[in-house]
Amino acid sequence: MQRNLTIVFDCNHHVCLPCFKQYAITNLNRRQFKYDPIIGYSLGCPYGCLNTLLRELHIFRLMDKSNVCILKRINNKI
């Protein structure tokens, strides 16, 4: 079941996949993704831990297709 899978941040905080999807979509809609010159736009730990940006951007494919397209457009404008 998908609920047992989690995203693990560098700080070792865990977020279930449905919660991560909602976190990502909410932050995309609010334009609150963080920019890193090496990886592009990403998200860090939802608990606010520093230096926890996700480096594997394919994880954002958990969002629906329209939101993934928005994120790709934003990253391509860099």
Secondary structure, DSSP 4 states (H G I P E B T S, - for coil): -GGG-EEE-TT--EEEHHHHHHHHHHHHHTT-PEEETTTEEE---TT--SS---S-GGGGGGS-HHHHHHHHHHHHT-
